[in-house]
Amino acid sequence: MNQGKFPSYLVNNHYRKSTINRRRKDFQNMNRNKPENGFITDLLSNSLDILPSMIPKILQQVRGVMKQPELLPSLARTITKHIVGSNTEGDSRVYSHGKQSFRPTPVLIEEAGFHSESHHVTTGDGYILAVHRIINQDLPFMQTRPVVFLQHGILCSSSDWVIGDRTKAFGFLLADAGYDVWLGNFRGNIYSRNHTHLDPDMEQFWQFSWDQMGQLDLPAMLFHVTRHTGQHKLVYVGHSMGTTAFWVMMNRYPEMNSMVQLMVGMAPVAAAAHMYSPVKYIAPVAGPVERMLSLTGQYEFWPRGSLFTDLSETLCDQSQVDGSVGRNESVCAIPENIIFLIAGFDAPQMNFTLLPEILRHTPAGTSARTLQHFAQGVNSGRFTMFDQGSKKANYAAYGSPAPPEYRLSMVTCPVALYWGQNDWMAHPTDVAQLADSLPNIVASYKVPFSTFNHLDFLWGKTADRLLYNPAIKLIDQFVRL
């Protein structure tokens, strides 16, 4: 096969721009002639804005694959597995040390030199959630330690707080600072795919969004932690959807404000009207897409074992064998650039060495409806309960033709927000509006790095210095007065 030879029109910038402009006009004309096609043509037209900057990287990474023919059999096996529809449930990689090297959260904790505990919490509607705990046996014995509860964002899990070195990962830094650290898992992710009577293969299992995560999951997990530790107060840290669910919880149970000494919101999200991520282009069609997925029996979005996660593991695990392959040529850069496209470009903060480990854990899965709920906020610019799709359905669910709006004024506990200038998901304008709506804001802190993005809050190379250490100092002030 001729490697590195591509038609000139693919790399000729003038041709590419003129062609894209012509295609955009065609889509717009089609939209005017047939308004019912609007949501599809808008998606196609908007996506063309992204293509010029992506084509060179795509070509570079295709060359990278062609330079490593040993990858092709593994890629073929991975793709074939998904085409023939092999069942990934019960995959031995999930809780074993097989060749894929997936290590669940408790193993990551113990490998870092801590003890771990795994707890299971049942919500009021029957979902069984896993909660993990970090125990630092190296510190002097104390009967009680102040509790910090960490809650992941969308498509993530408890693992994301403990991926990396003990001196870098936020969960480990808190444990070494003397805190009793607990890690939550929302319904539907890899650790919380259990229920008292529903099966994850059933559509009914996946009929939830971050409404239920805030109204049911968070209260159940937090009350379990306070009962188990005997502590009546705690510090709550949420990333992305972990903040969204917190605002929901305080609307449902405002009395829980007294339980929270400090809420730390990293990359906080409520309404997302100014989202810059290409995810916003999917927002107008999220409803039809969710219904289409339901019709085909696909109720879960981006679970572990999906084609993307399996291909990412194959590319990254195999490409690490030969250390002579440069970063930009490595096929592992393919999933890296997909992450950048969603969350914001920040190559200086991307820990390329850690990326294969990250992609073994993330995405960790959620419901398609959860994505649709975020898309509704992008479309409406409002922070509301899930829109059921019609006035009749909303009347049945809420007693009103439109979904009720959540009130941020109900969040009366102290809140500190940490945000990034280059965050394409939690846009600085949306964060500023959020801060103005919270009645007890104690800090709104821009991470001092111009390209800091949505996922740098979890895995940025210098997140410990730029974010975690300042956050721990603030937590200390509220806990140890």
The 8 nearest C-alpha neighbors of each residue, nearest first, counted from 0:
[[1, 2, 65, 3, 4, 68, 66, 62],
 [2, 0, 4, 3, 5, 65, 62, 66],
 [3, 1, 4, 0, 65, 62, 66, 5],
 [2, 4, 62, 5, 1, 58, 65, 59],
 [5, 3, 2, 1, 6, 7, 62, 0],
 [4, 6, 7, 3, 9, 10, 8, 58],
 [7, 5, 8, 9, 4, 10, 11, 3],
 [6, 8, 9, 10, 11, 5, 4, 14],
 [7, 9, 11, 6, 10, 14, 15, 12],
 [10, 8, 7, 6, 11, 15, 5, 54],
 [9, 11, 8, 7, 12, 55, 6, 15],
 [12, 10, 8, 14, 13, 9, 7, 15],
 [11, 13, 15, 14, 10, 16, 51, 9],
 [14, 12, 16, 15, 11, 17, 18, 8],
 [15, 13, 17, 12, 11, 16, 18, 8],
 [14, 16, 12, 18, 13, 17, 19, 11],
 [17, 15, 19, 13, 18, 14, 20, 12],
 [16, 18, 20, 14, 19, 15, 21, 13],
 [19, 17, 21, 15, 16, 20, 14, 22],
 [18, 20, 22, 16, 21, 17, 23, 15],
 [19, 21, 23, 17, 18, 22, 16, 24],
 [20, 22, 18, 24, 19, 23, 17, 25],
 [23, 21, 25, 19, 24, 20, 18, 26],
 [22, 24, 20, 26, 44, 25, 21, 19],
 [25, 23, 27, 21, 22, 26, 28, 20],
 [24, 26, 22, 28, 23, 27, 29, 21],
 [27, 25, 29, 23, 24, 28, 40, 30],
 [26, 28, 30, 24, 29, 25, 23, 31],
 [29, 27, 31, 25, 30, 26, 24, 32],
 [28, 30, 26, 32, 27, 31, 33, 25],
 [29, 31, 27, 33, 28, 34, 37, 32],
 [32, 30, 28, 29, 33, 34, 27, 37],
 [31, 33, 29, 30, 28, 34, 27, 36],
 [32, 34, 30, 35, 31, 36, 29, 37],
 [35, 33, 37, 36, 30, 31, 32, 29],
 [34, 36, 37, 33, 38, 30, 39, 32],
 [37, 35, 34, 33, 39, 38, 30, 40],
 [36, 38, 34, 40, 30, 35, 39, 41],
 [37, 39, 41, 40, 284, 36, 283, 42],
 [40, 38, 42, 41, 37, 36, 43, 284],
 [39, 41, 43, 37, 42, 26, 38, 44],
 [42, 40, 44, 38, 43, 39, 37, 45],
 [41, 43, 39, 40, 45, 280, 44, 46],
 [44, 42, 40, 46, 41, 45, 39, 47],
 [43, 45, 41, 23, 47, 46, 42, 40],
 [46, 44, 42, 47, 43, 48, 41, 280],
 [45, 47, 43, 48, 44, 49, 42, 50],
 [46, 48, 50, 49, 45, 44, 19, 43],
 [49, 47, 46, 45, 50, 51, 44, 19],
 [48, 50, 47, 46, 51, 52, 53, 45],
 [49, 51, 53, 47, 52, 48, 54, 46],
 [52, 50, 53, 54, 49, 48, 15, 16],
 [51, 53, 50, 54, 49, 55, 56, 48],
 [52, 54, 50, 56, 51, 55, 57, 49],
 [53, 55, 57, 56, 51, 52, 50, 58],
 [56, 54, 58, 57, 53, 59, 52, 10],
 [57, 55, 59, 58, 53, 54, 60, 52],
 [58, 56, 54, 60, 59, 55, 61, 53],
 [57, 59, 61, 55, 56, 60, 54, 62],
 [60, 58, 56, 62, 57, 61, 55, 63],
 [59, 61, 63, 57, 62, 58, 330, 328],
 [62, 60, 58, 64, 63, 59, 57, 65],
 [61, 63, 65, 59, 60, 64, 3, 66],
 [64, 62, 60, 66, 328, 61, 65, 330],
 [63, 65, 61, 67, 66, 62, 330, 60],
 [66, 64, 62, 67, 63, 68, 61, 2],
 [67, 65, 63, 64, 68, 62, 2, 61],
 [66, 68, 64, 69, 65, 70, 63, 71],
 [69, 67, 70, 71, 65, 66, 64, 72],
 [68, 70, 67, 71, 72, 73, 317, 66],
 [71, 69, 68, 73, 72, 67, 74, 317],
 [70, 72, 74, 73, 68, 69, 75, 67],
 [73, 71, 75, 74, 70, 76, 69, 68],
 [74, 72, 76, 75, 71, 70, 77, 313],
 [75, 73, 71, 77, 72, 76, 78, 70],
 [74, 76, 72, 78, 73, 77, 79, 71],
 [77, 75, 79, 73, 74, 78, 80, 72],
 [78, 76, 74, 80, 75, 79, 73, 310],
 [77, 79, 75, 81, 80, 76, 74, 82],
 [80, 78, 82, 76, 81, 77, 75, 83],
 [81, 79, 77, 78, 83, 82, 85, 76],
 [80, 82, 84, 78, 79, 83, 85, 306],
 [83, 81, 79, 84, 80, 78, 85, 77],
 [82, 84, 81, 80, 85, 79, 78, 86],
 [85, 83, 81, 82, 80, 86, 79, 87],
 [86, 84, 80, 83, 81, 87, 82, 79],
 [85, 87, 88, 84, 90, 89, 81, 80],
 [88, 86, 90, 304, 89, 85, 305, 303],
 [89, 87, 90, 86, 304, 91, 85, 93],
 [88, 90, 91, 87, 93, 86, 92, 94],
 [91, 89, 87, 88, 92, 93, 86, 304],
 [90, 92, 93, 95, 89, 94, 97, 96],
 [93, 91, 95, 90, 94, 97, 101, 99],
 [92, 94, 91, 90, 95, 101, 103, 89],
 [95, 93, 92, 91, 103, 102, 96, 101],
 [96, 94, 92, 97, 93, 91, 101, 102],
 [95, 97, 100, 101, 102, 98, 92, 94],
 [98, 96, 99, 100, 95, 92, 101, 91],
 [97, 99, 100, 96, 92, 101, 95, 316],
 [98, 100, 97, 101, 92, 96, 312, 316],
 [101, 99, 96, 98, 97, 102, 92, 95],
 [100, 102, 99, 92, 359, 93, 96, 103],
 [101, 103, 106, 100, 107, 104, 96, 94],
 [104, 102, 106, 105, 107, 94, 101, 158],
 [103, 105, 158, 107, 106, 108, 157, 102],
 [106, 104, 108, 107, 115, 103, 109, 131],
 [105, 107, 109, 108, 104, 103, 102, 110],
 [108, 106, 104, 110, 105, 109, 102, 111],
 [109, 107, 105, 106, 111, 110, 113, 115],
 [110, 108, 113, 106, 112, 111, 114, 107],
 [109, 111, 107, 112, 108, 106, 113, 105],
 [112, 110, 109, 108, 113, 165, 107, 164],
 [111, 113, 109, 110, 108, 114, 135, 165],
 [114, 112, 109, 135, 108, 134, 111, 115],
 [113, 115, 134, 109, 133, 135, 108, 136],
 [116, 114, 133, 132, 105, 134, 108, 109],
 [115, 117, 132, 131, 118, 133, 114, 105],
 [116, 118, 131, 130, 132, 129, 115, 119],
 [119, 117, 130, 129, 131, 116, 120, 132],
 [120, 118, 129, 128, 130, 127, 121, 117],
 [119, 121, 128, 127, 220, 122, 129, 118],
 [122, 120, 127, 126, 125, 128, 119, 123],
 [121, 123, 125, 126, 124, 219, 215, 216],
 [122, 124, 125, 215, 121, 126, 219, 216],
 [125, 123, 122, 126, 215, 121, 194, 195],
 [124, 126, 195, 122, 194, 123, 121, 127],
 [127, 125, 194, 122, 121, 193, 124, 128],
 [126, 128, 121, 193, 194, 120, 191, 119],
 [127, 129, 191, 120, 119, 184, 186, 121],
 [130, 128, 119, 191, 190, 118, 184, 120],
 [129, 131, 183, 118, 182, 117, 119, 184],
 [132, 130, 117, 182, 116, 181, 118, 129],
 [131, 133, 181, 116, 115, 180, 182, 134],
 [134, 132, 115, 180, 114, 181, 113, 135],
 [133, 135, 114, 113, 115, 136, 132, 179],
 [136, 134, 113, 137, 174, 138, 114, 133],
 [135, 137, 138, 134, 113, 114, 139, 140],
 [138, 136, 135, 139, 113, 175, 140, 112],
 [137, 139, 136, 135, 140, 177, 175, 141],
 [140, 138, 141, 137, 136, 135, 177, 142],
 [141, 139, 138, 142, 136, 137, 143, 144],
 [142, 140, 143, 139, 144, 138, 177, 145],
 [143, 141, 140, 144, 228, 139, 229, 145],
 [142, 144, 141, 145, 228, 230, 229, 179],
 [143, 145, 179, 178, 146, 141, 142, 177],
 [144, 146, 178, 179, 233, 147, 143, 478],
 [147, 145, 179, 233, 178, 180, 234, 144],
 [148, 146, 234, 180, 233, 235, 179, 181],
 [147, 149, 181, 235, 182, 180, 236, 234],
 [150, 148, 236, 182, 237, 181, 235, 183],
 [151, 149, 237, 241, 183, 182, 236, 238],
 [152, 150, 241, 238, 156, 155, 237, 157],
 [153, 151, 240, 239, 241, 238, 155, 154],
 [152, 154, 155, 240, 239, 151, 365, 241],
 [155, 153, 362, 364, 363, 365, 152, 361],
 [154, 156, 363, 153, 152, 361, 362, 151],
 [157, 155, 158, 151, 184, 159, 363, 188],
 [156, 158, 182, 159, 184, 183, 160, 151],
 [159, 157, 104, 156, 161, 160, 162, 360],
 [158, 160, 157, 161, 162, 156, 457, 155],
 [159, 161, 170, 158, 169, 157, 162, 168],
 [162, 160, 168, 158, 159, 170, 163, 171],
 [163, 161, 159, 160, 168, 158, 357, 164],
 [164, 162, 168, 161, 167, 165, 353, 458],
 [163, 165, 167, 166, 168, 162, 111, 161],
 [164, 166, 171, 167, 111, 168, 163, 172],
 [167, 165, 164, 172, 168, 171, 463, 163],
 [166, 168, 164, 165, 463, 163, 169, 172],
 [169, 167, 161, 171, 163, 170, 165, 164],
 [170, 168, 172, 171, 160, 173, 467, 167],
 [169, 171, 160, 173, 161, 172, 168, 174],
 [170, 172, 174, 173, 169, 165, 168, 175],
 [171, 173, 169, 175, 174, 170, 176, 168],
 [174, 172, 176, 170, 171, 175, 178, 169],
 [173, 175, 178, 171, 176, 177, 172, 180],
 [176, 174, 172, 177, 173, 171, 135, 178],
 [175, 177, 173, 174, 178, 172, 471, 171],
 [178, 176, 175, 174, 173, 179, 144, 138],
 [179, 177, 174, 145, 173, 180, 144, 146],
 [178, 180, 146, 144, 145, 147, 174, 181],
 [181, 179, 147, 133, 178, 132, 146, 148],
 [182, 180, 132, 148, 131, 149, 147, 133],
 [183, 181, 149, 131, 157, 130, 148, 132],
 [182, 184, 130, 150, 157, 149, 181, 131],
 [185, 183, 156, 129, 157, 130, 128, 191],
 [186, 184, 188, 212, 187, 216, 191, 183],
 [187, 185, 191, 188, 128, 192, 184, 126],
 [186, 188, 192, 365, 191, 185, 364, 366],
 [187, 189, 364, 191, 363, 365, 190, 186],
 [188, 190, 363, 191, 192, 364, 187, 303],
 [191, 189, 188, 129, 192, 184, 128, 156],
 [192, 190, 128, 186, 188, 187, 193, 129],
 [193, 191, 187, 190, 188, 189, 199, 186],
 [194, 192, 127, 191, 126, 195, 199, 128],
 [195, 193, 126, 127, 197, 125, 196, 198],
 [194, 196, 125, 197, 126, 193, 127, 121],
 [195, 197, 194, 198, 125, 193, 126, 204],
 [198, 196, 194, 204, 195, 199, 201, 203],
 [197, 199, 200, 201, 204, 196, 194, 193],
 [200, 198, 201, 204, 192, 197, 193, 205],
 [201, 199, 198, 202, 204, 197, 296, 298],
 [202, 200, 199, 198, 203, 204, 197, 205],
 [203, 201, 204, 205, 298, 200, 206, 296],
 [202, 204, 206, 205, 201, 197, 199, 198],
 [203, 205, 202, 199, 201, 206, 197, 198],
 [206, 204, 203, 366, 202, 207, 298, 299],
 [207, 205, 203, 204, 202, 368, 208, 366],
 [206, 208, 205, 211, 368, 369, 366, 209],
 [209, 207, 369, 210, 368, 211, 372, 212],
 [208, 210, 212, 211, 244, 369, 213, 207],
 [211, 209, 208, 213, 212, 214, 384, 247],
 [210, 212, 214, 215, 209, 213, 208, 207],
 [213, 211, 216, 209, 210, 215, 214, 244],
 [214, 212, 244, 248, 247, 211, 210, 217],
 [213, 215, 211, 248, 212, 210, 251, 247],
 [214, 216, 211, 212, 213, 218, 217, 122],
 [217, 215, 212, 219, 218, 213, 122, 220],
 [216, 218, 220, 219, 213, 215, 221, 212],
 [219, 217, 221, 220, 216, 215, 222, 214],
 [218, 220, 216, 222, 217, 221, 122, 223],
 [221, 219, 223, 217, 218, 222, 216, 224],
 [222, 220, 224, 218, 223, 219, 217, 225],
 [221, 223, 225, 219, 224, 220, 218, 226],
 [222, 224, 220, 226, 221, 225, 227, 219],
 [225, 223, 221, 227, 222, 226, 228, 220],
 [224, 226, 230, 222, 228, 227, 229, 223],
 [227, 225, 223, 229, 224, 228, 222, 230],
 [226, 228, 224, 225, 229, 223, 230, 222],
 [229, 227, 230, 225, 226, 224, 143, 146],
 [228, 230, 226, 225, 227, 231, 143, 224],
 [231, 229, 225, 228, 232, 226, 233, 146],
 [230, 232, 225, 258, 229, 233, 226, 228],
 [233, 231, 258, 230, 259, 260, 234, 225],
 [234, 232, 146, 259, 260, 147, 235, 258],
 [233, 235, 147, 261, 260, 259, 262, 148],
 [234, 236, 262, 148, 147, 263, 149, 261],
 [237, 235, 263, 149, 262, 264, 148, 150],
 [236, 238, 241, 150, 242, 264, 149, 265],
 [237, 239, 265, 241, 152, 151, 242, 266],
 [238, 240, 152, 267, 266, 241, 242, 268],
 [241, 239, 152, 243, 242, 153, 244, 238],
 [240, 242, 237, 152, 238, 150, 239, 151],
 [241, 243, 237, 245, 240, 244, 239, 267],
 [244, 242, 240, 245, 246, 269, 268, 241],
 [243, 245, 213, 247, 242, 246, 241, 209],
 [244, 246, 242, 248, 247, 243, 213, 249],
 [247, 245, 249, 243, 244, 248, 250, 242],
 [248, 246, 213, 244, 250, 245, 249, 214],
 [249, 247, 213, 245, 214, 251, 250, 246],
 [250, 248, 253, 252, 246, 251, 247, 410],
 [249, 251, 247, 248, 253, 252, 409, 246],
 [250, 252, 248, 249, 214, 253, 247, 213],
 [253, 251, 249, 254, 250, 255, 248, 214],
 [254, 252, 249, 255, 250, 256, 251, 409],
 [253, 255, 256, 252, 257, 249, 258, 251],
 [256, 254, 258, 257, 253, 252, 249, 259],
 [255, 257, 412, 254, 258, 259, 253, 411],
 [256, 258, 255, 259, 254, 412, 260, 232],
 [257, 259, 232, 255, 256, 231, 233, 260],
 [260, 258, 233, 261, 256, 257, 232, 234],
 [261, 259, 234, 233, 232, 258, 477, 413],
 [262, 260, 234, 413, 259, 414, 235, 263],
 [261, 263, 414, 235, 236, 234, 413, 415],
 [264, 262, 236, 415, 414, 416, 235, 261],
 [263, 265, 416, 237, 267, 242, 236, 417],
 [264, 266, 238, 417, 267, 416, 237, 418],
 [265, 267, 418, 239, 425, 238, 417, 453],
 [268, 266, 239, 264, 265, 242, 425, 238],
 [269, 267, 243, 239, 425, 242, 270, 240],
 [268, 270, 243, 382, 271, 267, 433, 242],
 [271, 269, 382, 376, 381, 380, 272, 268],
 [272, 270, 377, 274, 273, 376, 429, 269],
 [271, 273, 380, 377, 274, 270, 376, 378],
 [274, 272, 271, 426, 275, 429, 428, 377],
 [275, 273, 424, 271, 426, 276, 272, 423],
 [276, 274, 423, 273, 277, 424, 279, 426],
 [275, 277, 423, 278, 341, 274, 424, 279],
 [278, 276, 279, 280, 341, 275, 340, 281],
 [277, 279, 276, 281, 280, 341, 282, 275],
 [278, 280, 282, 277, 281, 276, 274, 377],
 [281, 279, 278, 277, 282, 42, 45, 283],
 [280, 282, 278, 279, 284, 283, 285, 42],
 [281, 283, 374, 279, 285, 280, 284, 378],
 [284, 282, 281, 285, 38, 280, 378, 374],
 [283, 285, 282, 286, 287, 281, 38, 288],
 [286, 284, 282, 288, 371, 287, 283, 281],
 [285, 287, 289, 288, 284, 371, 290, 283],
 [288, 286, 290, 289, 284, 285, 291, 292],
 [289, 287, 291, 285, 286, 290, 292, 284],
 [288, 290, 292, 286, 291, 287, 367, 285],
 [291, 289, 293, 287, 288, 292, 294, 286],
 [290, 292, 288, 294, 293, 289, 287, 295],
 [293, 291, 297, 289, 295, 294, 290, 288],
 [294, 292, 296, 290, 295, 291, 297, 298],
 [293, 295, 291, 292, 296, 290, 297, 289],
 [296, 294, 292, 293, 297, 291, 298, 290],
 [295, 297, 293, 294, 298, 292, 202, 200],
 [298, 296, 292, 293, 295, 299, 294, 300],
 [299, 297, 293, 367, 205, 296, 366, 202],
 [298, 300, 366, 367, 297, 365, 301, 205],
 [299, 301, 367, 366, 365, 364, 302, 298],
 [302, 300, 364, 305, 362, 303, 299, 365],
 [364, 303, 301, 363, 305, 300, 304, 362],
 [302, 304, 363, 305, 308, 364, 362, 301],
 [303, 305, 309, 302, 308, 87, 306, 307],
 [306, 304, 308, 307, 303, 302, 301, 309],
 [305, 307, 309, 308, 310, 81, 304, 78],
 [308, 306, 310, 305, 309, 311, 301, 304],
 [309, 307, 311, 305, 310, 306, 304, 303],
 [308, 310, 312, 306, 311, 307, 304, 305],
 [311, 309, 313, 307, 312, 308, 306, 314],
 [312, 310, 308, 314, 309, 313, 315, 307],
 [313, 311, 309, 315, 310, 314, 316, 308],
 [312, 314, 310, 311, 316, 315, 317, 309],
 [315, 313, 311, 331, 317, 312, 316, 330],
 [314, 316, 331, 318, 312, 355, 317, 313],
 [315, 317, 313, 319, 312, 318, 314, 355],
 [318, 316, 319, 314, 315, 320, 313, 70],
 [319, 317, 315, 320, 316, 314, 321, 329],
 [318, 320, 317, 321, 316, 322, 315, 324],
 [321, 319, 318, 317, 322, 316, 323, 324],
 [320, 322, 323, 319, 324, 318, 317, 67],
 [323, 321, 324, 319, 320, 325, 318, 326],
 [322, 324, 321, 325, 320, 319, 326, 329],
 [325, 323, 322, 329, 321, 328, 326, 318],
 [326, 324, 328, 327, 329, 323, 322, 321],
 [325, 327, 329, 328, 324, 332, 351, 331],
 [326, 328, 329, 325, 332, 60, 59, 330],
 [329, 327, 63, 325, 326, 60, 330, 324],
 [330, 328, 326, 331, 327, 332, 63, 324],
 [329, 331, 332, 333, 63, 60, 314, 64],
 [330, 332, 315, 329, 333, 314, 334, 318],
 [331, 333, 335, 330, 329, 334, 336, 327],
 [332, 334, 335, 331, 336, 330, 337, 60],
 [335, 333, 337, 336, 332, 311, 331, 338],
 [336, 334, 332, 338, 333, 337, 339, 331],
 [335, 337, 339, 338, 333, 334, 332, 340],
 [336, 338, 334, 340, 339, 335, 341, 333],
 [339, 337, 335, 336, 341, 340, 342, 334],
 [340, 338, 344, 336, 343, 342, 337, 341],
 [339, 341, 337, 338, 343, 342, 336, 344],
 [340, 342, 338, 339, 276, 343, 277, 337],
 [341, 343, 453, 339, 423, 340, 338, 424],
 [344, 342, 339, 423, 452, 422, 340, 341],
 [345, 343, 339, 346, 340, 342, 452, 450],
 [346, 344, 450, 347, 348, 451, 343, 349],
 [345, 347, 349, 348, 344, 339, 350, 450],
 [348, 346, 345, 349, 460, 350, 450, 459],
 [349, 347, 459, 460, 346, 345, 350, 455],
 [350, 348, 346, 351, 347, 459, 460, 345],
 [351, 349, 353, 352, 460, 348, 354, 459],
 [350, 352, 354, 353, 349, 326, 355, 335],
 [351, 353, 350, 354, 355, 356, 349, 319],
 [352, 354, 350, 351, 356, 355, 357, 163],
 [353, 355, 357, 351, 356, 352, 358, 350],
 [356, 354, 358, 315, 357, 353, 359, 316],
 [357, 355, 359, 354, 358, 353, 360, 162],
 [358, 356, 354, 359, 355, 360, 361, 353],
 [357, 359, 361, 355, 360, 356, 354, 311],
 [358, 360, 356, 357, 101, 361, 312, 355],
 [361, 359, 358, 357, 363, 362, 158, 356],
 [362, 360, 363, 358, 155, 357, 359, 154],
 [361, 363, 154, 364, 155, 301, 360, 303],
 [362, 364, 361, 154, 155, 303, 302, 188],
 [302, 365, 363, 188, 301, 154, 300, 362],
 [364, 366, 187, 300, 188, 299, 154, 367],
 [365, 367, 299, 368, 300, 369, 205, 298],
 [366, 368, 300, 370, 299, 369, 298, 289],
 [367, 369, 371, 366, 370, 208, 372, 207],
 [370, 368, 208, 372, 366, 371, 367, 209],
 [371, 369, 373, 368, 372, 367, 374, 366],
 [370, 372, 368, 374, 285, 369, 373, 286],
 [371, 373, 369, 375, 374, 370, 385, 368],
 [374, 372, 376, 370, 375, 371, 377, 369],
 [375, 373, 282, 371, 377, 376, 372, 378],
 [374, 376, 378, 372, 373, 377, 379, 371],
 [377, 375, 270, 380, 379, 373, 374, 378],
 [376, 378, 272, 271, 374, 375, 380, 379],
 [379, 377, 375, 376, 380, 374, 282, 283],
 [380, 378, 376, 381, 377, 375, 272, 270],
 [379, 381, 272, 376, 377, 270, 378, 271],
 [382, 380, 379, 270, 376, 383, 404, 272],
 [383, 381, 270, 404, 405, 269, 376, 380],
 [384, 382, 404, 405, 403, 381, 402, 385],
 [383, 385, 402, 403, 210, 386, 404, 405],
 [384, 386, 372, 387, 402, 383, 210, 208],
 [387, 385, 388, 402, 384, 393, 401, 375],
 [386, 388, 393, 392, 389, 385, 402, 396],
 [389, 387, 386, 392, 390, 393, 286, 391],
 [390, 388, 392, 391, 387, 393, 400, 386],
 [389, 391, 400, 393, 392, 394, 401, 388],
 [392, 390, 394, 389, 393, 395, 400, 388],
 [391, 393, 395, 389, 394, 390, 387, 396],
 [392, 394, 396, 390, 395, 400, 391, 387],
 [395, 393, 398, 399, 391, 400, 397, 392],
 [394, 396, 392, 393, 398, 397, 391, 399],
 [397, 395, 393, 394, 398, 392, 387, 399],
 [398, 396, 394, 399, 393, 395, 402, 403],
 [397, 399, 394, 395, 396, 393, 400, 401],
 [398, 400, 394, 397, 401, 393, 402, 390],
 [401, 399, 390, 394, 393, 391, 402, 398],
 [402, 400, 399, 393, 403, 390, 386, 394],
 [401, 403, 384, 386, 383, 393, 385, 404],
 [404, 402, 383, 384, 401, 405, 397, 399],
 [403, 405, 383, 382, 384, 406, 402, 381],
 [404, 406, 383, 382, 407, 403, 250, 247],
 [407, 405, 408, 409, 404, 250, 410, 382],
 [406, 408, 409, 410, 437, 436, 405, 246],
 [407, 409, 406, 410, 437, 438, 436, 411],
 [410, 408, 407, 250, 406, 411, 249, 253],
 [411, 409, 408, 407, 249, 412, 246, 437],
 [410, 412, 439, 409, 438, 256, 413, 408],
 [411, 413, 256, 410, 439, 414, 259, 261],
 [414, 412, 261, 439, 440, 441, 262, 411],
 [415, 413, 262, 440, 441, 261, 263, 439],
 [416, 414, 442, 263, 441, 443, 440, 264],
 [417, 415, 443, 264, 263, 444, 442, 265],
 [418, 416, 444, 265, 445, 443, 264, 266],
 [417, 419, 266, 445, 446, 265, 444, 416],
 [420, 418, 451, 422, 421, 446, 445, 452],
 [419, 421, 422, 449, 427, 451, 450, 418],
 [422, 420, 450, 452, 451, 419, 423, 343],
 [423, 421, 452, 453, 419, 424, 425, 426],
 [422, 424, 276, 275, 343, 342, 426, 274],
 [423, 425, 274, 422, 426, 276, 342, 453],
 [426, 424, 422, 266, 268, 423, 267, 427],
 [425, 427, 429, 428, 274, 423, 422, 424],
 [428, 426, 430, 429, 431, 420, 425, 418],
 [429, 427, 431, 430, 426, 432, 273, 425],
 [428, 430, 432, 426, 431, 427, 433, 271],
 [429, 431, 433, 427, 428, 432, 434, 426],
 [432, 430, 434, 428, 433, 429, 427, 435],
 [433, 431, 435, 429, 430, 434, 428, 436],
 [432, 434, 430, 436, 431, 435, 429, 437],
 [435, 433, 431, 437, 436, 432, 430, 440],
 [436, 434, 432, 433, 437, 431, 438, 440],
 [435, 437, 433, 434, 407, 438, 408, 432],
 [436, 438, 434, 408, 407, 435, 439, 440],
 [437, 439, 408, 411, 440, 436, 410, 435],
 [440, 438, 413, 411, 437, 414, 441, 412],
 [439, 441, 414, 442, 413, 437, 415, 438],
 [440, 442, 415, 414, 413, 439, 443, 416],
 [443, 441, 415, 440, 444, 416, 414, 417],
 [442, 444, 416, 415, 417, 445, 441, 434],
 [443, 445, 417, 442, 416, 446, 418, 415],
 [444, 446, 418, 419, 417, 447, 443, 420],
 [445, 447, 419, 448, 418, 444, 465, 466],
 [448, 446, 445, 449, 465, 419, 451, 420],
 [447, 449, 451, 446, 450, 419, 420, 465],
 [448, 450, 451, 420, 447, 421, 419, 446],
 [449, 451, 421, 345, 448, 452, 420, 344],
 [452, 450, 419, 421, 448, 449, 455, 345],
 [453, 451, 422, 421, 455, 343, 454, 419],
 [452, 454, 422, 342, 455, 456, 266, 424],
 [453, 455, 456, 457, 452, 458, 342, 459],
 [454, 456, 459, 458, 457, 452, 453, 451],
 [457, 455, 454, 458, 453, 459, 462, 265],
 [458, 456, 455, 454, 459, 159, 160, 462],
 [457, 459, 455, 456, 460, 454, 462, 350],
 [458, 460, 455, 348, 462, 461, 349, 456],
 [461, 459, 348, 350, 462, 349, 458, 455],
 [462, 460, 463, 464, 459, 465, 348, 466],
 [461, 463, 459, 465, 466, 464, 460, 467],
 [464, 462, 467, 461, 466, 167, 468, 465],
 [463, 465, 461, 462, 468, 466, 467, 469],
 [466, 464, 462, 463, 461, 446, 467, 447],
 [467, 465, 462, 469, 463, 468, 464, 470],
 [466, 468, 463, 470, 469, 471, 462, 169],
 [467, 469, 471, 470, 464, 463, 466, 472],
 [470, 468, 472, 471, 467, 466, 473, 465],
 [471, 469, 467, 473, 472, 468, 466, 474],
 [472, 470, 474, 468, 473, 469, 475, 467],
 [473, 471, 475, 469, 470, 474, 468, 476],
 [472, 474, 470, 476, 475, 471, 469, 477],
 [473, 475, 471, 477, 476, 472, 478, 470],
 [476, 474, 472, 478, 473, 479, 477, 471],
 [477, 475, 473, 474, 478, 479, 480, 472],
 [476, 478, 474, 475, 479, 480, 260, 473],
 [479, 477, 475, 476, 480, 474, 260, 145],
 [480, 478, 475, 476, 477, 474, 145, 473],
 [479, 476, 478, 477, 475, 474, 473, 260]]
